[in-house]
Amino acid sequence: MAFEIKGIDETRAPLLDHLIELRTRVIRSLLALAVGFGVCFYFADLILGFLVAPLRDAFPEGEGQLIFTKLPEVFFVELKVALFAGFMVSFPVIANQLWAFVAPGLYAREKRAFLPFLIATPVLFLGGAALAYFVVMPTAFRWFLGFGGEAGGMTIQALPSAGDYLGLVMQFILAFGMTFLLPVLLLLLHRAGIITRAQMAGARRYVIVAIFAIAAIVTPPDPGSQIILALPLLLLFEISLMLMRLQEKAVEADKAAREAEQAAERAAAE
């Protein structure tokens, strides 16, 4: 049987049924998050080792280390690592539960329009996170460590704590992952009719300024990280404009097809 997206459900469930279904979806999502958290907590040391690799490689051979100044600090660091990684692992299940709750209330053409955004969201987020991990973090850490040395006869040495380092890593990953969702946001606003391609193209100079401002805010204060974030965002903005053009053509074609279908139905009725 060929895959077919059906239209809106003909049944109209009462509000209580919707609330029960929402509770079921939320419970399943929380269970998936709990399972992901448990598995990732078991492998917390391995995940933390993966996250500290960029800092280890930025130090000279055999000199890198992380310290902790509070006794429970490393324990809470591993909890945060497990929760962060657990959410990443369980996101497909959470997204599936969200789609299962929303999809019955959508028409077939609305489902076809929404599905690409649902698929693109984790892909773009992972792309931004990968850029942060493999390119930005090693560059930024080497730049930060370059300020070490001697001043006034005193040795200045980097001794990052585990908690501060994890916070910086999460800032990098979340900042790049979330900002890479710019095309999804723009295309959703365009699909909803809130913005048009002509408006965004006309405001290009302001968008460029806003992108560099966002890059300066969400990244640490080194210029390299800001530029590495701003340039992909500019590229994603231009790609969004091209996708908006294709989206407008698809909407126009769909509208013309519906009008032709309605005209044929009226002709048949006469």
C-alpha positions in Angstrom: 0.0 0.0 0.0 1.4 3.4 -1.0 2.1 5.9 1.8 -0.8 8.3 2.2 -1.3 11.3 4.5 -4.9 11.5 5.4 -6.8 14.7 6.1 -8.2 15.9 9.4 -9.9 13.3 11.5 -13.6 13.3 11.1 -14.2 12.5 14.7 -14.4 15.4 17.1 -13.2 14.2 20.5 -14.4 16.2 23.5 -11.9 18.3 25.4 -11.5 15.7 28.2 -10.3 13.2 25.6 -7.7 15.7 24.3 -6.5 16.4 27.8 -6.1 12.6 28.5 -4.2 12.2 25.3 -2.0 15.1 26.1 -1.2 13.6 29.5 -0.4 10.3 27.9 2.0 12.0 25.4 3.7 14.0 28.2 4.1 10.9 30.3 5.7 9.0 27.5 8.0 11.9 26.7 9.1 12.1 30.3 9.6 8.4 30.5 11.8 8.6 27.4 13.8 11.4 28.9 14.2 9.5 32.2 15.4 6.4 30.3 17.8 8.5 28.3 19.0 10.2 31.4 19.6 6.9 33.2 21.6 5.5 30.3 23.6 8.6 29.8 24.3 8.9 33.6 25.8 5.4 33.4 28.1 6.5 30.6 28.6 10.0 32.1 32.4 9.6 32.4 32.7 8.7 28.7 30.4 11.6 27.7 32.3 14.0 29.9 35.6 12.7 28.3 34.1 13.4 24.9 33.2 17.0 25.9 36.6 17.8 27.4 38.5 16.6 24.4 38.7 20.0 22.7 40.2 21.6 25.9 42.6 18.7 26.3 43.8 19.1 22.7 44.2 22.9 23.2 46.6 22.4 26.1 50.3 21.5 25.5 50.9 17.8 25.6 50.3 16.4 29.1 49.5 19.8 30.8 45.7 19.9 30.6 43.6 19.4 33.7 40.2 20.2 35.2 39.9 21.0 38.9 36.9 21.2 41.2 36.7 23.6 44.2 33.6 22.1 45.8 33.3 18.5 46.9 29.9 17.8 45.1 30.9 19.8 42.0 31.9 16.8 39.8 28.8 14.9 40.8 26.5 17.7 39.7 28.5 18.1 36.5 27.9 14.5 35.7 24.2 15.0 36.4 24.0 17.9 34.0 26.0 16.0 31.4 23.6 13.1 31.7 20.5 15.3 31.5 21.9 17.2 28.5 22.8 14.1 26.7 19.6 12.3 27.7 17.5 15.0 26.2 19.5 14.7 22.9 19.0 10.9 22.9 15.3 11.1 23.7 14.5 14.0 21.4 13.3 11.7 18.5 10.7 10.1 20.9 9.6 13.5 22.3 9.2 14.9 18.7 7.3 11.8 17.7 4.9 12.3 20.6 4.4 15.9 19.8 3.7 15.0 16.2 1.3 12.3 17.2 -0.7 14.8 19.3 -0.8 17.6 16.8 -1.2 15.6 13.5 -4.8 14.5 13.9 -5.9 18.1 13.9 -4.2 19.0 10.7 -5.3 18.7 7.1 -3.2 16.6 4.7 -1.6 19.7 3.1 -0.8 21.1 6.5 0.9 17.9 7.5 3.0 17.9 4.3 3.9 21.5 5.1 4.8 20.9 8.8 6.8 17.6 8.4 9.8 19.2 6.7 10.2 21.6 9.6 10.0 18.8 12.1 12.7 16.8 10.3 14.9 19.9 9.7 15.0 21.0 13.3 17.2 18.2 14.8 19.4 18.2 11.6 20.1 21.9 11.8 20.6 21.8 15.6 23.1 18.9 15.3 24.9 20.8 12.4 25.3 23.9 14.6 26.4 21.8 17.6 29.0 19.9 15.4 30.4 23.2 14.1 30.7 24.4 17.7 32.4 21.2 18.9 34.8 20.5 16.0 35.7 24.0 14.8 34.7 26.8 17.2 35.6 25.3 20.6 39.2 24.2 19.7 39.8 27.6 18.2 38.4 29.5 21.1 40.1 27.4 23.7 43.5 27.9 22.1 42.9 31.6 21.9 41.9 31.7 25.6 44.9 29.7 26.7 47.2 32.1 24.8 46.7 34.6 27.5 48.6 32.5 29.9 52.3 33.2 30.7 53.9 35.6 33.1 53.0 39.1 34.3 54.8 41.1 36.9 57.0 38.2 37.8 53.9 36.0 38.5 52.9 32.9 36.5 49.4 33.1 35.0 48.2 29.5 34.5 44.8 28.2 33.3 43.1 26.0 35.9 39.5 25.7 34.7 37.0 24.1 37.0 34.8 21.2 35.8 31.6 23.2 36.4 32.7 26.3 34.7 34.0 24.4 31.7 30.8 22.4 31.3 28.8 25.6 31.4 31.0 27.1 28.7 30.6 24.0 26.5 26.8 24.0 26.9 26.8 27.7 26.0 28.7 27.0 22.8 26.6 24.0 21.8 23.2 25.5 22.6 24.1 28.9 21.1 25.2 27.4 17.8 22.5 24.7 17.7 19.6 27.2 18.5 20.9 29.9 16.1 21.2 27.3 13.3 17.4 27.0 13.5 17.1 30.4 11.9 15.8 29.0 8.5 13.1 27.0 10.4 11.9 30.1 12.2 11.9 32.3 9.1 10.1 29.7 6.9 7.5 29.1 9.6 6.8 32.8 9.8 6.7 33.0 6.0 4.3 30.0 5.8 2.0 31.6 8.4 2.0 34.8 6.3 3.6 37.0 9.0 6.6 37.9 6.8 7.2 37.9 3.1 10.3 37.2 1.1 10.3 40.7 -0.2 10.3 42.1 3.3 13.2 40.0 4.4 15.2 40.8 1.2 14.6 44.5 1.7 15.7 44.3 5.3 18.9 42.4 4.5 21.3 45.1 5.8 19.4 45.1 9.2 19.5 41.3 9.3 23.2 41.3 8.8 23.7 43.7 11.7 21.3 41.7 13.9 23.2 38.4 13.1 26.5 39.9 14.1 24.9 41.3 17.3 23.4 37.9 18.2 26.8 36.2 17.5 28.5 38.7 19.8 25.9 38.1 22.6 25.6 34.3 22.5 29.3 33.4 22.1 32.2 34.1 24.4 34.0 37.5 23.8 36.6 36.2 21.3 36.2 37.6 17.8 36.9 34.2 16.1 33.8 32.5 17.6 31.6 35.5 16.7 32.8 35.4 13.1 32.5 31.6 12.8 28.9 31.8 14.0 27.9 34.9 12.0 29.1 33.6 8.6 27.0 30.4 8.6 24.0 32.4 9.8 24.4 34.7 6.9 24.5 31.7 4.5 21.5 30.2 6.2 19.6 33.5 5.8 20.3 33.5 2.1 19.2 29.9 1.8 16.0 30.8 3.7 15.3 33.4 1.1 15.7 30.9 -1.7 13.4 28.4 0.1 10.9 31.1 0.6 10.8 31.6 -3.2 10.2 27.9 -3.7 7.6 27.9 -1.0 5.7 30.8 -2.6 5.7 29.0 -6.0 4.4 25.8 -4.3 1.6 27.7 -2.6 0.7 29.4 -5.8 0.6 26.1 -7.6 -1.5 24.5 -4.9 -3.9 27.5 -5.0 -4.2 27.2 -8.8 -4.8 23.5 -8.5 -7.6 24.0 -5.9 -9.2 26.7 -8.0 -9.1 24.4 -11.1 -10.6 21.6 -9.1 -13.4 23.8 -7.8 -14.1 25.1 -11.3 -14.3 21.5 -12.6 -16.7 20.6 -9.7 -18.9 23.6 -10.5 -18.9 22.7 -14.2 -19.9 19.1 -13.4 -22.7 20.3 -11.1 -24.1 22.5 -13.9 
